[in-house]
Amino acid sequence: MSESGLRIQLRCVSDRSTKMSDNNPVKEEVQNFDKKCLKKTTTAEKNTLPSKEDIEQEKKACCAEASK
């Protein structure tokens, strides 16, 4: 992502001015980012792990095919 693209995304920064003479202006913008502008999100697990019973059934099916 270009520096200008990052600045567009980081519009919600505090009123502190950024120094262009800084070696890394992106770092300063990230440090000045106002976290209050972020929205609260909830995450849901999409890829659940198999249960112990599912694993045992798979092992039995695999061993049964291998013994044929």
MDTraj code that builds the backbone (N, CA, C; nanometers):
import mdtraj as md
import numpy as np

residues = "MET SER GLU SER GLY LEU ARG ILE GLN LEU ARG CYS VAL SER ASP ARG SER THR LYS MET SER ASP ASN ASN PRO VAL LYS GLU GLU VAL GLN ASN PHE ASP LYS LYS CYS LEU LYS LYS THR THR THR ALA GLU LYS ASN THR LEU PRO SER LYS GLU ASP ILE GLU GLN GLU LYS LYS ALA CYS CYS ALA GLU ALA SER LYS".split()
xyz = np.array([
    [0.0846, -0.1168, 0.0000],
    [0.0000, 0.0000, 0.0000],
    [0.0892, 0.1232, 0.0000],
    [0.0538, 0.2198, -0.0775],
    [0.1335, 0.3408, -0.0866],
    [0.1101, 0.4283, 0.0359],
    [0.1998, 0.5214, 0.0570],
    [0.1891, 0.6121, 0.1713],
    [0.0624, 0.6958, 0.1618],
    [0.0281, 0.7418, 0.0419],
    [-0.0931, 0.8232, 0.0267],
    [-0.2177, 0.7399, 0.0535],
    [-0.2164, 0.6123, 0.0143],
    [-0.3295, 0.5241, 0.0424],
    [-0.3480, 0.5032, 0.1907],
    [-0.2364, 0.4922, 0.2630],
    [-0.2424, 0.4745, 0.4075],
    [-0.2973, 0.5998, 0.4739],
    [-0.2600, 0.7162, 0.4231],
    [-0.3102, 0.8407, 0.4809],
    [-0.4597, 0.8541, 0.4621],
    [-0.5113, 0.8060, 0.3502],
    [-0.6551, 0.8119, 0.3267],
    [-0.7267, 0.7234, 0.4280],
    [-0.6718, 0.6055, 0.4557],
    [-0.7346, 0.5140, 0.5502],
    [-0.7245, 0.5642, 0.6931],
    [-0.6205, 0.6392, 0.7247],
    [-0.5992, 0.6855, 0.8613],
    [-0.6496, 0.8283, 0.8808],
    [-0.7630, 0.8600, 0.8236],
    [-0.8202, 0.9941, 0.8367],
    [-0.8557, 1.0253, 0.9813],
    [-0.8877, 0.9235, 1.0566],
    [-0.9336, 0.9428, 1.1934],
    [-0.8130, 0.9459, 1.2861],
    [-0.7352, 1.0503, 1.2800],
    [-0.6200, 1.0669, 1.3679],
    [-0.6436, 1.1868, 1.4561],
    [-0.5678, 1.1939, 1.5637],
    [-0.5830, 1.3080, 1.6523],
    [-0.5365, 1.4347, 1.5819],
    [-0.5602, 1.5484, 1.6426],
    [-0.5321, 1.6769, 1.5798],
    [-0.3834, 1.7122, 1.5763],
    [-0.2978, 1.6281, 1.6267],
    [-0.1542, 1.6560, 1.6225],
    [-0.1069, 1.6607, 1.4785],
    [-0.0228, 1.7563, 1.4480],
    [0.0272, 1.7674, 1.3109],
    [0.1400, 1.6677, 1.2890],
    [0.1530, 1.6203, 1.1666],
    [0.2588, 1.5265, 1.1330],
    [0.3769, 1.6023, 1.0761],
    [0.4945, 1.5579, 1.1082],
    [0.6164, 1.6214, 1.0596],
    [0.6643, 1.5481, 0.9354],
    [0.6749, 1.6176, 0.8265],
    [0.7221, 1.5556, 0.7032],
    [0.8726, 1.5332, 0.7078],
    [0.9435, 1.6033, 0.7982],
    [1.0881, 1.5847, 0.8072],
    [1.1243, 1.4563, 0.8811],
    [1.0255, 1.3927, 0.9399],
    [1.0475, 1.2662, 1.0097],
    [1.0942, 1.1592, 0.9110],
    [1.1774, 1.0683, 0.9564],
    [1.2257, 0.9614, 0.8685],
    [1.1132, 0.8682, 0.8263],
    [1.0166, 0.8488, 0.9139],
    [0.9080, 0.7561, 0.8842],
    [0.7741, 0.8206, 0.9209],
    [0.7136, 0.8959, 0.8304],
    [0.5866, 0.9622, 0.8639],
    [0.4730, 0.8645, 0.8888],
    [0.4778, 0.7471, 0.8305],
    [0.3719, 0.6478, 0.8515],
    [0.3720, 0.6025, 0.9972],
    [0.4904, 0.5841, 1.0541],
    [0.5018, 0.5411, 1.1935],
    [0.4366, 0.6437, 1.2861],
    [0.4584, 0.7704, 1.2597],
    [0.3999, 0.8749, 1.3428],
    [0.2474, 0.8749, 1.3306],
    [0.1963, 0.8562, 1.2106],
    [0.0510, 0.8525, 1.1926],
    [-0.0100, 0.7341, 1.2671],
    [0.0582, 0.6218, 1.2656],
    [0.0081, 0.5049, 1.3378],
    [0.0091, 0.5322, 1.4879],
    [0.1144, 0.5968, 1.5368],
    [0.1219, 0.6281, 1.6792],
    [0.0147, 0.7282, 1.7202],
    [-0.0253, 0.8176, 1.6296],
    [-0.1253, 0.9194, 1.6599],
    [-0.2674, 0.8733, 1.6303],
    [-0.2841, 0.7521, 1.5834],
    [-0.4162, 0.7016, 1.5461],
    [-0.5081, 0.6972, 1.6677],
    [-0.6293, 0.7459, 1.6525],
    [-0.7265, 0.7488, 1.7605],
    [-0.8068, 0.6190, 1.7584],
    [-0.7843, 0.5328, 1.8557],
    [-0.8506, 0.4020, 1.8610],
    [-1.0004, 0.4142, 1.8873],
    [-1.0433, 0.5289, 1.9353],
    [-1.1859, 0.5487, 1.9636],
    [-1.2686, 0.5494, 1.8355],
    [-1.2048, 0.5706, 1.7212],
    [-1.2759, 0.5737, 1.5934],
    [-1.3084, 0.4339, 1.5416],
    [-1.2477, 0.3322, 1.6011],
    [-1.2700, 0.1956, 1.5548],
    [-1.4048, 0.1443, 1.6044],
    [-1.4691, 0.0623, 1.5244],
    [-1.5963, 0.0034, 1.5618],
    [-1.5723, -0.1303, 1.6307],
    [-1.6564, -0.1640, 1.7251],
    [-1.6488, -0.2918, 1.7952],
    [-1.7000, -0.4012, 1.7025],
    [-1.6252, -0.5094, 1.6904],
    [-1.6684, -0.6217, 1.6084],
    [-1.6664, -0.7496, 1.6907],
    [-1.7458, -0.8435, 1.6488],
    [-1.7445, -0.9747, 1.7120],
    [-1.6966, -1.0755, 1.6078],
    [-1.6194, -1.1694, 1.6530],
    [-1.5684, -1.2712, 1.5614],
    [-1.6311, -1.4053, 1.5949],
    [-1.6537, -1.4839, 1.4930],
    [-1.7099, -1.6176, 1.5111],
    [-1.6149, -1.7168, 1.4449],
    [-1.5911, -1.8276, 1.5137],
    [-1.5019, -1.9297, 1.4592],
    [-1.5722, -1.9991, 1.3437],
    [-1.5102, -1.9976, 1.2282],
    [-1.5721, -2.0563, 1.1102],
    [-1.5251, -2.1998, 1.0876],
    [-1.4009, -2.2284, 1.1159],
    [-1.3452, -2.3618, 1.0945],
    [-1.3237, -2.4273, 1.2308],
    [-1.4227, -2.4998, 1.2750],
    [-1.4114, -2.5649, 1.4051],
    [-1.3265, -2.6903, 1.3927],
    [-1.2588, -2.7233, 1.5001],
    [-1.1770, -2.8448, 1.5023],
    [-1.2679, -2.9665, 1.5195],
    [-1.2268, -3.0821, 1.4660],
    [-1.3091, -3.2025, 1.4832],
    [-1.3065, -3.2483, 1.6292],
    [-1.4165, -3.3091, 1.6707],
    [-1.4244, -3.3592, 1.8080],
    [-1.3420, -3.4874, 1.8204],
    [-1.3217, -3.5303, 1.9425],
    [-1.2457, -3.6532, 1.9677],
    [-1.3156, -3.7726, 1.9018],
    [-1.4485, -3.7729, 1.9055],
    [-1.5245, -3.8817, 1.8444],
    [-1.5065, -3.8836, 1.6921],
    [-1.5052, -3.7655, 1.6306],
    [-1.4840, -3.7563, 1.4858],
    [-1.3467, -3.8116, 1.4474],
    [-1.2468, -3.7804, 1.5265],
    [-1.1109, -3.8291, 1.4987],
    [-1.1048, -3.9805, 1.5107],
    [-1.1684, -4.0351, 1.6146],
    [-1.1696, -4.1800, 1.6332],
    [-1.2414, -4.2503, 1.5182],
    [-1.3534, -4.1941, 1.4727],
    [-1.4253, -4.2533, 1.3600],
    [-1.3393, -4.2503, 1.2341],
    [-1.2685, -4.1440, 1.2131],
    [-1.1815, -4.1321, 1.0952],
    [-1.0680, -4.2334, 1.1012],
    [-1.0108, -4.2516, 1.2216],
    [-0.9031, -4.3498, 1.2381],
    [-0.9542, -4.4911, 1.2095],
    [-1.0732, -4.5230, 1.2601],
    [-1.1304, -4.6556, 1.2373],
    [-1.1580, -4.6777, 1.0889],
    [-1.2109, -4.5767, 1.0217],
    [-1.2413, -4.5879, 0.8785],
    [-1.1115, -4.6028, 0.7987],
    [-1.0110, -4.5317, 0.8373],
    [-0.8821, -4.5374, 0.7662],
    [-0.8163, -4.6741, 0.7858],
    [-0.8188, -4.7255, 0.9098],
    [-0.7577, -4.8551, 0.9386],
    [-0.8348, -4.9680, 0.8719],
    [-0.9681, -4.9550, 0.8627],
    [-1.0506, -5.0565, 0.7983],
    [-1.0203, -5.0619, 0.6490],
    [-1.0006, -4.9483, 0.5859],
    [-0.9664, -4.9459, 0.4421],
    [-0.8276, -5.0009, 0.4174],
    [-0.7342, -4.9746, 0.5082],
    [-0.5967, -5.0185, 0.4908],
    [-0.5840, -5.1708, 0.5079],
    [-0.6715, -5.2321, 0.5888],
    [-0.6620, -5.3757, 0.6129],
    [-0.7277, -5.4569, 0.5014],
    [-0.8015, -5.3947, 0.4116],
    [-0.8685, -5.4668, 0.3025],
    [-0.7731, -5.5029, 0.1926],
])
top = md.Topology()
chain = top.add_chain()
for i, resn in enumerate(residues, 1):
    res = top.add_residue(resn, chain, resSeq=i)
    for name in ("N", "CA", "C"):
        top.add_atom(name, md.element.get_by_symbol(name[0]), res)
traj = md.Trajectory(xyz[None], top)
